[in-house]
Amino acid sequence: MYISIDGDAVGFDWDQANTEHIASHRATPEEVEQVFANDEVGID
């Protein structure tokens, strides 16, 4: 995963190894990005 920060904007570049790693924690790239963006995440 590569994180670039430009002012308030944050961008992600997911590689296969990091995608597989977070999947082992039952998380998706979108969920991880929500955490960094400080967006609320609904729990089912």
Residue frames as qw, qx, qy, qz and C-alpha x, y, z in Angstrom:
[[0.000, 0.892, 0.452, 0.000, 0.00, 0.00, 0.00],
 [0.394, 0.116, 0.007, 0.912, 1.30, 3.42, -0.87],
 [0.087, -0.844, -0.484, 0.214, -0.25, 6.49, 0.74],
 [0.354, 0.261, 0.112, 0.891, 0.24, 9.89, -0.83],
 [0.146, -0.759, -0.495, 0.397, -0.89, 13.00, 0.98],
 [0.262, 0.321, 0.262, 0.872, -1.53, 16.24, -0.90],
 [0.293, -0.343, 0.077, -0.889, -3.00, 18.83, 1.43],
 [0.606, -0.112, 0.512, -0.598, -6.15, 17.23, 2.79],
 [0.865, 0.279, -0.221, -0.354, -6.41, 14.62, 0.02],
 [0.460, -0.425, 0.780, 0.001, -5.12, 11.13, 0.69],
 [0.757, 0.384, -0.354, -0.393, -4.62, 8.60, -2.09],
 [0.712, -0.312, 0.626, -0.064, -3.97, 4.86, -1.90],
 [0.581, 0.489, -0.580, -0.296, -2.21, 2.53, -4.29],
 [0.816, -0.285, 0.439, -0.247, -2.93, -1.03, -3.17],
 [0.317, 0.453, -0.805, -0.215, -0.56, -3.81, -4.19],
 [0.778, -0.097, -0.556, -0.275, -1.46, -7.49, -4.12],
 [0.491, 0.023, -0.723, 0.486, 0.55, -8.28, -0.97],
 [0.097, -0.028, 0.436, -0.894, -1.16, -5.60, 1.10],
 [0.643, -0.077, -0.242, -0.722, -4.60, -6.44, -0.27],
 [0.744, -0.067, -0.664, -0.028, -4.05, -10.07, 0.72],
 [0.297, 0.059, -0.657, 0.690, -2.72, -9.03, 4.14],
 [0.332, -0.054, 0.285, -0.897, -5.75, -6.95, 5.06],
 [0.730, -0.052, -0.449, -0.512, -8.03, -9.67, 3.67],
 [0.547, -0.012, -0.790, 0.277, -6.52, -12.01, 6.27],
 [0.017, -0.127, -0.559, 0.819, -8.03, -9.62, 8.83],
 [0.143, 0.599, 0.785, 0.067, -11.37, -9.78, 6.98],
 [0.036, 0.756, 0.116, -0.644, -11.03, -6.16, 5.84],
 [0.620, 0.610, 0.375, 0.320, -11.26, -4.60, 2.40],
 [0.424, 0.126, 0.055, 0.895, -9.21, -1.75, 0.95],
 [0.174, -0.637, -0.326, -0.677, -12.36, 0.39, 1.05],
 [0.648, -0.691, -0.319, 0.002, -12.78, -0.22, 4.78],
 [0.666, -0.260, -0.084, 0.694, -9.15, 0.69, 5.47],
 [0.220, 0.354, 0.213, 0.884, -9.52, 3.87, 3.42],
 [0.385, -0.745, -0.376, -0.394, -12.62, 4.80, 5.46],
 [0.692, -0.565, -0.239, 0.380, -10.52, 4.62, 8.63],
 [0.495, -0.061, 0.086, 0.862, -7.90, 6.97, 7.19],
 [0.026, -0.469, -0.353, -0.809, -10.63, 9.31, 5.93],
 [0.061, 0.074, 0.628, -0.772, -12.24, 9.21, 9.38],
 [0.528, -0.138, -0.397, -0.738, -15.56, 8.25, 7.81],
 [0.641, -0.185, 0.541, -0.512, -18.11, 6.43, 9.94],
 [0.325, 0.168, -0.891, -0.268, -18.27, 2.71, 9.29],
 [0.771, -0.213, 0.044, -0.598, -21.47, 0.79, 9.90],
 [0.066, -0.281, 0.948, -0.130, -21.09, -2.53, 11.69],
 [0.718, -0.061, -0.409, -0.560, -23.43, -5.32, 10.69]]
